[in-house]
Amino acid sequence: MTKDAFTRSVVVAALALLWAGPGMAQTPGGPAPVAAAAQPSFPATSFLTPTKATWESTRTLVLGIADSVPEDKYDFKPTPAVRTFREILIHLIGENYTFFSRVSGENLGSNARFDSLKSRAEIMKALRDSYDYGGRVWEGLTEEKALEMVAGRGGQQTQRWVASLRVIQGRVAAPRRESQRERRVG
């Protein structure tokens, strides 16, 4: 299997998991339904309802994957050009805080504070905390606030809620972007 075919199959698998995630929560024998407090607080007609549901599904999947990998596998690297599993999780922690701080309008400082995380327990706690922070931001979000314009990456103006899409998109699109970068370089 070529590198591009492998990357494509990983992206397809991730998309399939994201798509099936909410449905699995309602399937007998599937994961337990999300608690009522964690359900979207937006009306069914809100544009934020499916976005939050997808974020919740992504949160569940990422935490499940991270929790299932034993600590002795945290330094696994499929190729020298990619991050270790530990580095990927630390990156995800920082991205959760980066993008949700854009949604909330808070300045949380540099993500360098996560670079010192070493043990599986430290990383899992920080990952859960980063998703809990995202959950609190969702709780404070209204449709009106979501539509406000804020500075995005590079200072480009974007609607506040778009940063929540970046948290979801980054989980699915990152492997593909790395593949495109490798093709340009190699």
N, CA, C and O atoms as a DFTB+ gen file, in Angstrom:
744 C
 N C O
     1  1       0.853      -1.176       0.000
     2  2       0.000       0.000       0.000
     3  2       0.896       1.235       0.000
     4  3       1.808       1.318       0.823
     5  1       0.671       2.179      -0.879
     6  2       1.483       3.385      -0.927
     7  2       1.123       4.299       0.229
     8  3       0.081       4.158       0.869
     9  1       2.023       5.244       0.472
    10  2       1.810       6.190       1.569
    11  2       0.530       6.992       1.360
    12  3      -0.227       7.203       2.308
    13  1       0.274       7.449       0.109
    14  2      -0.935       8.221      -0.179
    15  2      -2.192       7.385       0.027
    16  3      -3.189       7.880       0.554
    17  1      -2.150       6.122      -0.385
    18  2      -3.312       5.256      -0.200
    19  2      -3.555       4.997       1.278
    20  3      -4.701       4.969       1.728
    21  1      -2.480       4.809       2.031
    22  2      -2.621       4.607       3.471
    23  2      -3.221       5.847       4.127
    24  3      -4.148       5.743       4.930
    25  1      -2.688       7.025       3.780
    26  2      -3.196       8.272       4.349
    27  2      -4.668       8.449       4.004
    28  3      -5.470       8.833       4.856
    29  1      -5.020       8.171       2.758
    30  2      -6.406       8.307       2.332
    31  2      -7.302       7.363       3.134
    32  3      -8.399       7.746       3.541
    33  1      -6.838       6.126       3.363
    34  2      -7.668       5.175       4.110
    35  2      -7.805       5.585       5.569
    36  3      -8.849       5.343       6.175
    37  1      -6.766       6.206       6.156
    38  2      -6.870       6.705       7.529
    39  2      -7.894       7.827       7.607
    40  3      -8.707       7.864       8.531
    41  1      -7.858       8.742       6.643
    42  2      -8.814       9.854       6.626
    43  2     -10.238       9.323       6.450
    44  3     -11.158       9.778       7.130
    45  1     -10.421       8.369       5.547
    46  2     -11.754       7.797       5.328
    47  2     -12.242       7.106       6.597
    48  3     -13.407       7.247       6.968
    49  1     -11.368       6.364       7.262
    50  2     -11.755       5.683       8.506
    51  2     -12.146       6.699       9.577
    52  3     -13.136       6.511      10.284
    53  1     -11.369       7.773       9.695
    54  2     -11.690       8.804      10.695
    55  2     -13.039       9.450      10.390
    56  3     -13.847       9.664      11.294
    57  1     -13.280       9.761       9.120
    58  2     -14.569      10.351       8.745
    59  2     -15.717       9.395       9.026
    60  3     -16.779       9.810       9.490
    61  1     -15.502       8.112       8.744
    62  2     -16.549       7.121       9.004
    63  2     -16.846       7.037      10.495
    64  3     -18.007       6.936      10.894
    65  1     -15.814       7.078      11.313
    66  2     -16.024       7.039      12.764
    67  2     -16.769       8.278      13.242
    68  3     -17.670       8.186      14.077
    69  1     -16.389       9.443      12.708
    70  2     -17.080      10.677      13.099
    71  2     -18.542      10.638      12.666
    72  3     -19.425      11.069      13.408
    73  1     -18.793      10.128      11.478
    74  2     -20.156      10.062      10.973
    75  2     -20.976       9.069      11.779
    76  3     -22.130       9.344      12.107
    77  1     -20.399       7.918      12.102
    78  2     -21.135       6.869      12.806
    79  2     -21.252       7.136      14.292
    80  3     -22.143       6.590      14.944
    81  1     -20.380       7.956      14.843
    82  2     -20.349       8.183      16.290
    83  2     -21.687       8.539      16.911
    84  3     -22.117       7.847      17.834
    85  1     -22.376       9.596      16.449
    86  2     -23.656       9.936      17.054
    87  2     -24.691       8.821      16.904
    88  3     -25.482       8.594      17.820
    89  1     -24.700       8.134      15.788
    90  2     -25.644       7.038      15.579
    91  2     -25.371       5.873      16.502
    92  3     -26.305       5.215      16.962
    93  1     -24.113       5.607      16.781
    94  2     -23.750       4.495      17.662
    95  2     -24.248       4.736      19.083
    96  3     -24.542       3.789      19.812
    97  1     -24.342       6.006      19.472
    98  2     -24.807       6.320      20.819
    99  2     -26.265       5.905      21.002
   100  3     -26.724       5.760      22.135
   101  1     -27.003       5.712      19.901
   102  2     -28.406       5.351      19.991
   103  2     -28.646       3.884      19.638
   104  3     -29.784       3.414      19.663
   105  1     -27.581       3.166      19.314
   106  2     -27.696       1.774      18.910
   107  2     -27.602       0.871      20.121
   108  3     -26.677       1.028      20.918
   109  1     -28.540      -0.089      20.298
   110  2     -28.411      -1.017      21.417
   111  2     -27.064      -1.723      21.353
   112  3     -26.650      -2.204      20.298
   113  1     -26.387      -1.779      22.493
   114  2     -25.078      -2.404      22.554
   115  2     -23.961      -1.432      22.220
   116  3     -22.789      -1.756      22.411
   117  1     -24.297      -0.248      21.723
   118  2     -23.293       0.769      21.424
   119  2     -22.947       1.519      22.698
   120  3     -23.403       1.148      23.780
   121  1     -22.147       2.568      22.583
   122  2     -21.790       3.344      23.759
   123  2     -23.031       3.914      24.443
   124  3     -24.062       4.134      23.808
   125  1     -22.911       4.146      25.734
   126  2     -24.022       4.716      26.498
   127  2     -24.329       6.112      25.990
   128  3     -23.415       6.828      25.584
   129  1     -25.595       6.520      26.002
   130  2     -25.945       7.868      25.560
   131  2     -25.253       8.918      26.411
   132  3     -25.005       8.707      27.599
   133  1     -24.943      10.052      25.795
   134  2     -24.313      11.155      26.493
   135  2     -25.312      11.734      27.485
   136  3     -26.503      11.831      27.190
   137  1     -24.831      12.115      28.649
   138  2     -25.699      12.667      29.686
   139  2     -26.429      13.895      29.163
   140  3     -25.929      14.603      28.289
   141  1     -27.603      14.136      29.703
   142  2     -28.434      15.255      29.237
   143  2     -27.701      16.583      29.349
   144  3     -27.877      17.448      28.491
   145  1     -26.883      16.771      30.383
   146  2     -26.164      18.029      30.554
   147  2     -25.159      18.253      29.426
   148  3     -24.831      19.398      29.116
   149  1     -24.669      17.189      28.814
   150  2     -23.677      17.318      27.757
   151  2     -24.319      17.489      26.384
   152  3     -23.621      17.796      25.417
   153  1     -25.622      17.299      26.279
   154  2     -26.308      17.448      25.000
   155  2     -26.315      18.921      24.598
   156  3     -26.246      19.803      25.454
   157  1     -26.397      19.185      23.288
   158  2     -26.432      20.573      22.840
   159  2     -27.582      21.325      23.491
   160  3     -28.699      20.818      23.593
   161  1     -27.288      22.538      23.927
   162  2     -28.324      23.361      24.548
   163  2     -28.973      24.291      23.527
   164  3     -29.736      25.187      23.890
   165  1     -28.670      24.076      22.268
   166  2     -29.206      24.911      21.211
   167  2     -30.478      24.282      20.661
   168  3     -30.649      23.066      20.748
   169  1     -31.376      25.090      20.094
   170  2     -32.570      24.519      19.469
   171  2     -32.175      23.595      18.315
   172  3     -31.106      23.754      17.725
   173  1     -33.025      22.649      18.004
   174  2     -32.739      21.695      16.937
   175  2     -32.474      22.388      15.606
   176  3     -31.770      21.843      14.756
   177  1     -33.030      23.582      15.415
   178  2     -32.860      24.308      14.160
   179  2     -31.580      25.150      14.122
   180  3     -31.267      25.743      13.089
   181  1     -30.850      25.208      15.213
   182  2     -29.636      26.017      15.278
   183  2     -28.519      25.409      14.450
   184  3     -28.367      24.188      14.407
   185  1     -27.742      26.252      13.796
   186  2     -26.574      25.784      13.051
   187  2     -25.512      25.227      13.989
   188  3     -24.624      24.496      13.551
   189  1     -25.590      25.562      15.267
   190  2     -24.602      25.076      16.241
   191  2     -24.898      23.656      16.730
   192  3     -23.999      22.976      17.223
   193  1     -26.135      23.209      16.602
   194  2     -26.516      21.880      17.112
   195  2     -25.701      20.755      16.482
   196  3     -25.133      19.951      17.221
   197  1     -25.614      20.654      15.152
   198  2     -24.813      19.555      14.587
   199  2     -23.319      19.731      14.832
   200  3     -22.587      18.747      14.939
   201  1     -22.864      20.976      14.923
   202  2     -21.444      21.215      15.185
   203  2     -21.068      20.720      16.574
   204  3     -20.039      20.067      16.749
   205  1     -21.903      21.032      17.563
   206  2     -21.603      20.573      18.919
   207  2     -21.715      19.053      19.009
   208  3     -20.910      18.418      19.690
   209  1     -22.687      18.469      18.344
   210  2     -22.834      17.011      18.361
   211  2     -21.600      16.338      17.756
   212  3     -21.127      15.325      18.271
   213  1     -21.086      16.897      16.672
   214  2     -19.877      16.344      16.054
   215  2     -18.682      16.528      16.970
   216  3     -17.843      15.633      17.079
   217  1     -18.590      17.681      17.636
   218  2     -17.492      17.907      18.591
   219  2     -17.569      16.888      19.730
   220  3     -16.549      16.322      20.121
   221  1     -18.762      16.652      20.259
   222  2     -18.925      15.667      21.336
   223  2     -18.486      14.281      20.872
   224  3     -17.822      13.553      21.611
   225  1     -18.858      13.924      19.655
   226  2     -18.467      12.631      19.102
   227  2     -16.952      12.548      18.950
   228  3     -16.342      11.535      19.294
   229  1     -16.352      13.609      18.436
   230  2     -14.903      13.652      18.271
   231  2     -14.212      13.545      19.627
   232  3     -13.236      12.810      19.777
   233  1     -14.719      14.276      20.603
   234  2     -14.172      14.225      21.961
   235  2     -14.179      12.792      22.487
   236  3     -13.170      12.318      23.010
   237  1     -15.301      12.106      22.354
   238  2     -15.438      10.725      22.825
   239  2     -14.452       9.806      22.112
   240  3     -13.797       8.979      22.747
   241  1     -14.349       9.950      20.803
   242  2     -13.442       9.102      20.023
   243  2     -11.980       9.341      20.388
   244  3     -11.233       8.387      20.607
   245  1     -11.568      10.600      20.453
   246  2     -10.167      10.909      20.760
   247  2      -9.804      10.429      22.155
   248  3      -8.759       9.807      22.343
   249  1     -10.660      10.713      23.140
   250  2     -10.369      10.253      24.503
   251  2     -10.340       8.728      24.572
   252  3      -9.521       8.157      25.291
   253  1     -11.221       8.069      23.835
   254  2     -11.233       6.609      23.811
   255  2      -9.960       6.033      23.212
   256  3      -9.399       5.072      23.739
   257  1      -9.505       6.617      22.114
   258  2      -8.266       6.156      21.486
   259  2      -7.087       6.405      22.421
   260  3      -6.270       5.511      22.643
   261  1      -6.998       7.610      22.965
   262  2      -5.883       7.947      23.852
   263  2      -5.862       7.045      25.077
   264  3      -4.797       6.634      25.538
   265  1      -7.038       6.743      25.597
   266  2      -7.128       5.908      26.792
   267  2      -6.774       4.447      26.506
   268  3      -6.347       3.727      27.408
   269  1      -6.945       4.010      25.272
   270  2      -6.699       2.601      24.945
   271  2      -5.233       2.305      24.617
   272  3      -4.832       1.142      24.592
   273  1      -4.441       3.330      24.369
   274  2      -3.039       3.113      24.016
   275  2      -2.202       3.037      25.301
   276  3      -2.219       3.963      26.112
   277  1      -1.476       1.936      25.480
   278  2      -0.642       1.803      26.680
   279  2       0.566       2.747      26.620
   280  3       1.015       3.136      25.541
   281  1       1.072       3.099      27.783
   282  2       2.166       4.076      27.857
   283  2       3.401       3.628      27.083
   284  3       4.117       4.470      26.541
   285  1       3.668       2.333      27.018
   286  2       4.866       1.876      26.302
   287  2       4.757       2.086      24.792
   288  3       5.736       1.885      24.073
   289  1       3.595       2.483      24.306
   290  2       3.402       2.773      22.876
   291  2       3.374       4.279      22.591
   292  3       3.217       4.675      21.436
   293  1       3.519       5.114      23.601
   294  2       3.423       6.561      23.414
   295  2       4.545       7.135      22.558
   296  3       4.396       8.224      22.003
   297  1       5.654       6.430      22.442
   298  2       6.753       6.920      21.615
   299  2       6.771       6.275      20.234
   300  3       7.753       6.398      19.502
   301  1       5.679       5.584      19.874
   302  2       5.568       4.972      18.557
   303  2       5.540       6.040      17.479
   304  3       4.862       7.060      17.604
   305  1       6.288       5.784      16.420
   306  2       6.375       6.673      15.269
   307  2       6.313       5.804      14.026
   308  3       7.250       5.042      13.784
   309  1       5.252       5.880      13.223
   310  2       5.171       5.011      12.052
   311  2       6.284       5.268      11.038
   312  3       6.745       4.343      10.370
   313  1       6.712       6.517      10.927
   314  2       7.848       6.872      10.071
   315  2       8.618       7.983      10.779
   316  3       8.060       8.666      11.637
   317  1       9.889       8.173      10.435
   318  2      10.677       9.225      11.096
   319  2      10.118      10.631      10.864
   320  3      10.394      11.533      11.655
   321  1       9.348      10.834       9.811
   322  2       8.859      12.174       9.455
   323  2       7.625      12.610      10.234
   324  3       7.212      13.764      10.115
   325  1       7.025      11.728      11.025
   326  2       5.797      12.096      11.737
   327  2       6.024      12.140      13.247
   328  3       7.041      11.668      13.756
   329  1       5.062      12.712      13.937
   330  2       5.129      12.830      15.394
   331  2       4.877      11.485      16.060
   332  3       4.262      10.586      15.487
   333  1       5.374      11.376      17.290
   334  2       5.044      10.211      18.106
   335  2       3.616      10.366      18.601
   336  3       3.038      11.450      18.519
   337  1       3.053       9.293      19.111
   338  2       1.702       9.358      19.661
   339  2       1.660      10.378      20.793
   340  3       0.700      11.141      20.905
   341  1       2.697      10.399      21.635
   342  2       2.795      11.373      22.738
   343  2       2.749      12.798      22.183
   344  3       2.008      13.639      22.693
   345  1       3.535      13.071      21.145
   346  2       3.578      14.409      20.553
   347  2       2.239      14.792      19.929
   348  3       1.831      15.952      19.986
   349  1       1.564      13.821      19.336
   350  2       0.244      14.092      18.752
   351  2      -0.739      14.492      19.848
   352  3      -1.479      15.464      19.692
   353  1      -0.752      13.753      20.953
   354  2      -1.683      14.081      22.046
   355  2      -1.373      15.450      22.640
   356  3      -2.286      16.227      22.918
   357  1      -0.093      15.748      22.834
   358  2       0.281      17.062      23.373
   359  2      -0.140      18.169      22.406
   360  3      -0.590      19.233      22.830
   361  1       0.008      17.912      21.115
   362  2      -0.444      18.873      20.109
   363  2      -1.966      19.068      20.198
   364  3      -2.446      20.200      20.137
   365  1      -2.722      17.977      20.341
   366  2      -4.179      18.069      20.453
   367  2      -4.596      18.880      21.676
   368  3      -5.536      19.672      21.611
   369  1      -3.900      18.683      22.778
   370  2      -4.195      19.448      23.997
   371  2      -4.057      20.939      23.703
   372  3      -4.951      21.729      24.007
   373  1      -2.931      21.311      23.110
   374  2      -2.696      22.719      22.788
   375  2      -3.712      23.269      21.809
   376  3      -4.178      24.398      21.963
   377  1      -4.063      22.473      20.794
   378  2      -5.039      22.933      19.808
   379  2      -6.415      23.132      20.435
   380  3      -7.114      24.088      20.097
   381  1      -6.810      22.248      21.338
   382  2      -8.100      22.438      22.021
   383  2      -8.125      23.790      22.722
   384  3      -9.089      24.544      22.593
   385  1      -7.063      24.094      23.463
   386  2      -7.018      25.378      24.165
   387  2      -6.912      26.545      23.187
   388  3      -7.574      27.564      23.382
   389  1      -6.109      26.423      22.154
   390  2      -5.933      27.507      21.185
   391  2      -7.253      27.884      20.527
   392  3      -7.646      29.050      20.537
   393  1      -7.936      26.900      19.958
   394  2      -9.142      27.215      19.207
   395  2     -10.309      27.582      20.114
   396  3     -11.077      28.485      19.784
   397  1     -10.459      26.902      21.249
   398  2     -11.566      27.276      22.119
   399  2     -11.319      28.602      22.835
   400  3     -12.276      29.268      23.229
   401  1     -10.064      29.000      23.013
   402  2      -9.821      30.332      23.568
   403  2     -10.216      31.403      22.549
   404  3     -10.584      32.515      22.929
   405  1     -10.142      31.075      21.266
   406  2     -10.641      32.009      20.242
   407  2     -12.151      32.127      20.308
   408  3     -12.703      33.213      20.128
   409  1     -12.817      31.015      20.566
   410  2     -14.278      31.039      20.691
   411  2     -14.675      31.831      21.932
   412  3     -15.609      32.632      21.886
   413  1     -13.970      31.610      23.042
   414  2     -14.326      32.264      24.305
   415  2     -13.841      33.701      24.386
   416  3     -14.410      34.516      25.112
   417  1     -12.780      34.011      23.633
   418  2     -12.204      35.354      23.708
   419  2     -11.153      35.482      24.803
   420  3     -10.660      36.580      25.062
   421  1     -10.804      34.369      25.450
   422  2      -9.802      34.394      26.515
   423  2      -8.394      34.301      25.930
   424  3      -8.189      33.740      24.854
   425  1      -7.431      34.863      26.660
   426  2      -6.019      34.724      26.298
   427  2      -5.407      33.754      27.297
   428  3      -5.232      34.089      28.469
   429  1      -5.086      32.560      26.837
   430  2      -4.575      31.509      27.727
   431  2      -3.062      31.385      27.696
   432  3      -2.504      30.532      28.387
   433  1      -2.390      32.205      26.921
   434  2      -0.935      32.141      26.860
   435  2      -0.438      31.041      25.940
   436  3      -1.192      30.461      25.159
   437  1       0.828      30.776      26.054
   438  2       1.508      29.830      25.165
   439  2       1.180      28.382      25.499
   440  3       0.972      28.025      26.659
   441  1       1.138      27.562      24.464
   442  2       0.932      26.128      24.656
   443  2       2.224      25.418      25.042
   444  3       2.215      24.205      25.248
   445  1       3.319      26.136      25.143
   446  2       4.600      25.531      25.517
   447  2       4.514      24.870      26.891
   448  3       5.317      23.993      27.208
   449  1       3.556      25.280      27.698
   450  2       3.403      24.697      29.035
   451  2       3.090      23.198      28.975
   452  3       3.277      22.488      29.963
   453  1       2.621      22.724      27.839
   454  2       2.287      21.300      27.705
   455  2       3.480      20.455      27.250
   456  3       3.425      19.227      27.312
   457  1       4.539      21.092      26.802
   458  2       5.711      20.367      26.312
   459  2       6.386      19.530      27.394
   460  3       7.108      18.583      27.085
   461  1       6.158      19.869      28.643
   462  2       6.804      19.137      29.744
   463  2       6.012      17.898      30.170
   464  3       6.465      17.148      31.035
   465  1       4.851      17.675      29.580
   466  2       4.066      16.488      29.928
   467  2       4.795      15.243      29.443
   468  3       5.177      15.160      28.276
   469  1       4.986      14.284      30.326
   470  2       5.733      13.077      29.949
   471  2       4.930      11.800      30.152
   472  3       4.816      10.989      29.233
   473  1       4.377      11.616      31.333
   474  2       3.715      10.342      31.626
   475  2       2.336      10.279      30.979
   476  3       1.725      11.302      30.669
   477  1       1.873       9.070      30.787
   478  2       0.536       8.844      30.227
   479  2      -0.514       9.502      31.116
   480  3      -1.448      10.128      30.615
   481  1      -0.368       9.362      32.431
   482  2      -1.332       9.943      33.374
   483  2      -1.399      11.465      33.233
   484  3      -2.488      12.038      33.229
   485  1      -0.247      12.119      33.119
   486  2      -0.218      13.578      32.948
   487  2      -0.892      13.988      31.639
   488  3      -1.677      14.935      31.595
   489  1      -0.571      13.259      30.584
   490  2      -1.122      13.589      29.270
   491  2      -2.628      13.363      29.244
   492  3      -3.370      14.196      28.724
   493  1      -3.085      12.243      29.798
   494  2      -4.529      11.964      29.807
   495  2      -5.287      13.007      30.633
   496  3      -6.374      13.433      30.240
   497  1      -4.728      13.418      31.762
   498  2      -5.383      14.443      32.588
   499  2      -5.470      15.756      31.802
   500  3      -6.523      16.391      31.756
   501  1      -4.357      16.152      31.188
   502  2      -4.340      17.407      30.422
   503  2      -5.287      17.336      29.224
   504  3      -5.937      18.328      28.894
   505  1      -5.374      16.164      28.563
   506  2      -6.278      16.010      27.426
   507  2      -7.733      16.124      27.881
   508  3      -8.535      16.814      27.250
   509  1      -8.068      15.445      28.978
   510  2      -9.442      15.556      29.516
   511  2      -9.751      16.993      29.924
   512  3     -10.835      17.507      29.649
   513  1      -8.779      17.642      30.587
   514  2      -8.967      19.034      31.006
   515  2      -9.195      19.939      29.791
   516  3     -10.015      20.855      29.846
   517  1      -8.470      19.684      28.693
   518  2      -8.630      20.526      27.505
   519  2     -10.027      20.352      26.897
   520  3     -10.626      21.314      26.416
   521  1     -10.534      19.126      26.923
   522  2     -11.905      18.904      26.436
   523  2     -12.942      19.464      27.416
   524  3     -13.991      19.948      26.993
   525  1     -12.657      19.403      28.714
   526  2     -13.557      20.014      29.697
   527  2     -13.621      21.530      29.479
   528  3     -14.687      22.134      29.590
   529  1     -12.473      22.135      29.168
   530  2     -12.447      23.570      28.857
   531  2     -13.332      23.845      27.643
   532  3     -14.130      24.782      27.652
   533  1     -13.190      23.028      26.603
   534  2     -14.036      23.182      25.414
   535  2     -15.508      23.059      25.763
   536  3     -16.339      23.805      25.244
   537  1     -15.836      22.113      26.649
   538  2     -17.222      21.932      27.085
   539  2     -17.763      23.173      27.788
   540  3     -18.912      23.563      27.579
   541  1     -16.921      23.794      28.628
   542  2     -17.352      25.020      29.320
   543  2     -17.567      26.161      28.318
   544  3     -18.489      26.963      28.467
   545  1     -16.710      26.221      27.304
   546  2     -16.869      27.262      26.274
   547  2     -18.183      27.040      25.530
   548  3     -18.923      27.991      25.281
   549  1     -18.475      25.786      25.174
   550  2     -19.752      25.493      24.510
   551  2     -20.930      25.935      25.378
   552  3     -21.900      26.494      24.868
   553  1     -20.849      25.687      26.692
   554  2     -21.942      26.061      27.596
   555  2     -22.215      27.560      27.568
   556  3     -23.361      27.983      27.716
   557  1     -21.173      28.368      27.379
   558  2     -21.334      29.819      27.378
   559  2     -21.607      30.418      26.013
   560  3     -21.739      31.636      25.888
   561  1     -21.694      29.584      24.987
   562  2     -21.868      30.089      23.634
   563  2     -23.346      30.243      23.282
   564  3     -24.158      29.350      23.523
   565  1     -23.665      31.376      22.719
   566  2     -25.009      31.623      22.196
   567  2     -24.887      31.816      20.684
   568  3     -23.790      32.040      20.172
   569  1     -26.004      31.730      19.974
   570  2     -25.960      31.950      18.528
   571  2     -25.445      33.353      18.215
   572  3     -24.644      33.542      17.301
   573  1     -25.914      34.326      18.983
   574  2     -25.490      35.705      18.743
   575  2     -23.980      35.860      18.934
   576  3     -23.301      36.461      18.102
   577  1     -23.463      35.312      20.035
   578  2     -22.028      35.392      20.306
   579  2     -21.239      34.610      19.254
   580  3     -20.157      35.036      18.850
   581  1     -21.769      33.478      18.812
   582  2     -21.088      32.627      17.829
   583  2     -20.874      33.354      16.505
   584  3     -19.902      33.080      15.802
   585  1     -21.763      34.270      16.160
   586  2     -21.677      34.972      14.886
   587  2     -20.787      36.213      14.924
   588  3     -20.549      36.825      13.883
   589  1     -20.293      36.595      16.092
   590  2     -19.397      37.748      16.202
   591  2     -18.096      37.476      15.451
   592  3     -17.629      36.340      15.377
   593  1     -17.526      38.538      14.900
   594  2     -16.257      38.421      14.185
   595  2     -15.100      38.563      15.170
   596  3     -15.098      39.452      16.021
   597  1     -14.118      37.675      15.039
   598  2     -12.912      37.694      15.873
   599  2     -11.707      37.415      14.980
   600  3     -11.852      36.979      13.838
   601  1     -10.521      37.672      15.518
   602  2      -9.292      37.386      14.777
   603  2      -9.027      35.884      14.799
   604  3      -9.011      35.261      15.860
   605  1      -8.821      35.318      13.624
   606  2      -8.469      33.907      13.505
   607  2      -6.974      33.771      13.292
   608  3      -6.210      34.669      13.644
   609  1      -6.554      32.657      12.718
   610  2      -5.126      32.443      12.423
   611  2      -4.619      33.532      11.502
   612  3      -5.271      33.883      10.519
   613  1      -3.465      34.059      11.823
   614  2      -2.870      35.103      10.998
   615  2      -3.606      36.415      11.072
   616  3      -3.371      37.294      10.243
   617  1      -4.508      36.583      12.057
   618  2      -5.249      37.812      12.218
   619  2      -6.439      37.971      11.288
   620  3      -7.130      38.989      11.333
   621  1      -6.685      36.979      10.447
   622  2      -7.822      37.035       9.521
   623  2      -9.129      37.006      10.308
   624  3      -9.282      36.195      11.222
   625  1     -10.072      37.882       9.961
   626  2     -11.366      37.946      10.638
   627  2     -12.235      36.747      10.261
   628  3     -12.334      36.378       9.091
   629  1     -12.853      36.158      11.261
   630  2     -13.713      34.996      11.070
   631  2     -14.793      35.008      12.147
   632  3     -14.638      35.662      13.179
   633  1     -15.866      34.299      11.914
   634  2     -16.894      34.207      12.949
   635  2     -16.369      33.352      14.099
   636  3     -15.659      32.367      13.891
   637  1     -16.731      33.748      15.301
   638  2     -16.245      33.102      16.514
   639  2     -16.441      31.586      16.497
   640  3     -15.541      30.853      16.906
   641  1     -17.572      31.109      16.043
   642  2     -17.869      29.678      16.100
   643  2     -17.012      28.851      15.154
   644  3     -16.894      27.640      15.340
   645  1     -16.406      29.475      14.137
   646  2     -15.594      28.748      13.167
   647  2     -14.396      28.076      13.840
   648  3     -13.942      27.027      13.384
   649  1     -13.884      28.665      14.912
   650  2     -12.761      28.047      15.630
   651  2     -13.153      26.679      16.179
   652  3     -12.304      25.793      16.277
   653  1     -14.427      26.488      16.538
   654  2     -14.853      25.169      17.013
   655  2     -14.767      24.141      15.900
   656  3     -14.531      22.962      16.161
   657  1     -14.956      24.576      14.657
   658  2     -14.790      23.671      13.516
   659  2     -13.338      23.263      13.356
   660  3     -13.048      22.134      12.962
   661  1     -12.429      24.170      13.657
   662  2     -10.998      23.872      13.536
   663  2     -10.594      22.751      14.494
   664  3      -9.740      21.927      14.170
   665  1     -11.217      22.728      15.679
   666  2     -10.919      21.658      16.638
   667  2     -11.326      20.316      16.051
   668  3     -10.602      19.330      16.189
   669  1     -12.468      20.274      15.404
   670  2     -12.953      19.027      14.795
   671  2     -12.148      18.715      13.539
   672  3     -11.685      17.588      13.367
   673  1     -11.979      19.691      12.671
   674  2     -11.306      19.498      11.388
   675  2      -9.863      19.054      11.580
   676  3      -9.380      18.202      10.835
   677  1      -9.182      19.602      12.543
   678  2      -7.785      19.263      12.764
   679  2      -7.581      17.787      13.035
   680  3      -6.528      17.242      12.705
   681  1      -8.578      17.120      13.638
   682  2      -8.462      15.697      13.952
   683  2      -8.540      14.844      12.694
   684  3      -7.960      13.759      12.638
   685  1      -9.257      15.332      11.684
   686  2      -9.472      14.546      10.471
   687  2      -8.488      14.949       9.373
   688  3      -7.987      14.087       8.651
   689  1      -8.206      16.241       9.239
   690  2      -7.435      16.712       8.095
   691  2      -5.924      16.683       8.308
   692  3      -5.179      16.729       7.328
   693  1      -5.450      16.609       9.532
   694  2      -4.012      16.678       9.778
   695  2      -3.208      15.651       9.002
   696  3      -2.185      16.018       8.423
   697  1      -3.609      14.377       8.953
   698  2      -2.804      13.423       8.193
   699  2      -2.715      13.779       6.708
   700  3      -1.672      13.593       6.081
   701  1      -3.795      14.283       6.162
   702  2      -3.803      14.625       4.742
   703  2      -2.869      15.793       4.469
   704  3      -2.139      15.774       3.478
   705  1      -2.874      16.816       5.331
   706  2      -1.989      17.959       5.129
   707  2      -0.525      17.534       5.201
   708  3       0.298      18.014       4.422
   709  1      -0.194      16.637       6.132
   710  2       1.181      16.150       6.221
   711  2       1.572      15.448       4.931
   712  3       2.692      15.617       4.448
   713  1       0.672      14.669       4.375
   714  2       0.936      13.934       3.142
   715  2       1.207      14.900       1.993
   716  3       2.127      14.679       1.207
   717  1       0.413      15.973       1.885
   718  2       0.615      16.942       0.821
   719  2       1.963      17.648       0.989
   720  3       2.662      17.907       0.009
   721  1       2.318      17.952       2.231
   722  2       3.587      18.607       2.509
   723  2       4.735      17.694       2.109
   724  3       5.707      18.156       1.513
   725  1       4.643      16.405       2.427
   726  2       5.683      15.455       2.085
   727  2       5.839      15.340       0.571
   728  3       6.959      15.207       0.079
   729  1       4.734      15.390      -0.176
   730  2       4.805      15.301      -1.626
   731  2       5.532      16.500      -2.208
   732  3       6.290      16.353      -3.167
   733  1       5.313      17.698      -1.639
   734  2       5.983      18.887      -2.139
   735  2       7.475      18.819      -1.869
   736  3       8.288      19.201      -2.711
   737  1       7.832      18.325      -0.674
   738  2       9.232      18.250      -0.285
   739  2       9.936      17.112      -1.011
   740  3      11.048      17.271      -1.515
   741  1       9.261      15.943      -1.058
   742  2       9.895      14.721      -1.574
   743  2       9.715      14.529      -2.988
   744  3      10.197      13.543      -3.543
